[in-house]
Amino acid sequence: MNRACQRFANDCDGQLYNMMQREDSKKTQELAEASRSIAERQLIDSRAMKDVALDSKRIAEATRLDSSAMKTIAILTMIFLPGTAIAVSIPSNTNAVISCIADSAKDNLQHELLLRRWT
């Protein structure tokens, strides 16, 4: 009877050990699936981050070009603004000057017409 009990105990231990190995194998497979899923997500994330980096590079280049254009505009403004401000601030009677020129031209034309008639 001792041998039968010993054999039964060994069989129970063997079955218990097999059950534990199957459970361990299932857990290992689940862990491998989870790791694969995480790796796939990380691959997608790394591709997205690469796209973000490329977009950031394009934005930086566009900003640099825009900065150069703004410097050019600022330099041109510094060159032409003082002269424009002086020209506008000097009071000028442009209407009087224009009418004087027009009167002078009209008088010259009348004198020339008179001279042609008399000659």
QUITA-V308317 format. One record per pair of residues at least 6 apart in sequence whose C-alpha atoms are under 7 Angstrom apart, sorted by the first residue. I is the first residue (numbers start at 0). J is the second residue. Records with the same first field share a line. If there is no record, write none. Layout:
I: J, J
//
This chain:
none
//
